[in-house]
């Protein structure tokens, strides 16, 4: 579903005018998101201008159990990559 809403530019991707190019897909590295920051930094080094936290992490889609560390991961990523990188905290 994440790829479908991205491809059709719906929900979190509404209003995106530019072409969306995936440059990397990563997991958080397991609880408590121990590799989320380093992986986000690596994606930025490879050219990412946006980091997307999938809805399975932030909203618990489809099982209804969001990650209890999602907000902490988002904050840590924002602090590390800086304000020039867009953070989207859900997909659908």
Secondary structure, DSSP 4 states (H G I P E B T S, - for coil): -HHHHHHTT-GGGTT--SPP---------STTTTTHHHHHHHHHHTT-SEEE--HHHHT-TTTT---TTHHHHHHHHHHHH-TTSEEE----
